[in-house]
Amino acid sequence: MFISTSPGDQTASTPKAPPPGSIPQPGLDGLPYETVPDWNNIGLFTAGIAAGAILGATVALLFAPASGDETRHGIARRVRNLGGDDDVWDELAQELELAAAEREEEAADKVAVET
């Protein structure tokens, strides 16, 4: 009536695929099998890169040579200038004027202490 095959009756003509991420071996036709990417490892690697970037940025901000106010001011200025085409020379002139004003204040304080 109806013929059933047992699992042991399967023929070996169907090639078995290599495990994911392994080195592809040539099949019966001579062409290599495709390997399947391991998405768990890819996600773990991506999460590691993101965590490293956040940790690196945090350490860089903690050990920055400028004070917190100066660092925040500089970051905010750069973010504001991302969309604009401000002239680099104007920005340099502003920074030089700020540095000169700070030096004048330091010099005036030094003279006031000496007298």
N, C-alpha and C positions, 0 to 999 in steps of 0.2 A: 504494500500500500504506500507507505511513505518511507523513504530511505534517509536515515539520519547518519551524519558523520560524527565521530567522536573528536574531541580536541586533538588527540594524538594523530589523527589522519591528515592534518594540514600538511601541505607540501612546502618544501623549503624554497620554492621559487620566489616567494615574496621576501625581498630583502628587508632586514631589520634596520631601522634608523638608529644612528648613534645617539647617545645621550646629549642633551643640550649643552652647548659650550665646549664640546669635545672636538678633537681634530677630525675633519671630514675624511672618510675613507672612500676609495672609489667603489662605485656600485658595479653591478653586473655589466652595465653598458659602458663602463670606463669613466663615467662622469662622477664627480664627487657629490655627496649628499649635501644638502643645505643644512647649516647649523641654525638652531633656534636661539635667539638672544635670551639670556637669563634676566628678566625684567626686575627681579628682586635685587640682584647685585647692581644693576644699573641705577635703581632707585636709591640704594644704600650709598653708592658712590656719589650721586648727585647731592644727597643730604650731607655727606661729608664735606663736599666742596662748599656748600652753603654755610655750614657751621664754621668751617675754617675761615671763610671770608668775614663772617660776623666777628669771630674771635680776633682776627687780624686787625679789623677796623677798630675794635674796642681797645686793644693793646696800643695801637698807633695813637689814638686819642689820649690815652692815659699818659703816655710817655712823650707827648708832643712838647717841643721846646717853648711854645707860646702859652700864655695863660688861657684859661677857659673862655673868658670874654673875647679875647683876640681870635681864638680858634673859631668860636661860634660866629663871630662877625665875618671872618674870612670865608667860612663855609656858606653863610647866608648870602654874601656878596656874589660868590661864584655861582650859586644856584639861581639868583636873580639874573645874572648875566648870561646864563645858558641860552636863552631865547634871543637875546639882543646881539647886535653887531657893534658893540662898543669898541672904540679904538683902544688898542693895547697901550699906546703911548699916553693917552689920557689917564688910564688906570695907573700906569707907572708914575705919572706926575703927581697924582693924588697920594699914592703911597709914599713918595719922596717928601711931599709937603708934610704929611703926618709924621714921618720919621724926623724931619727937621724941627717940627714944633716940639716933639718929645725931647729932642736933644737940647733945645733952647730952655725948656722947663727944667731939665736936669742941671744945666749950666747955671741958671738963675738960682736954683735951690742950693747949689754948691757954693756960689758966691755969697748967698745970704747966711750960710752956716759959717763960712770963714770970717765974716765981718762981725 
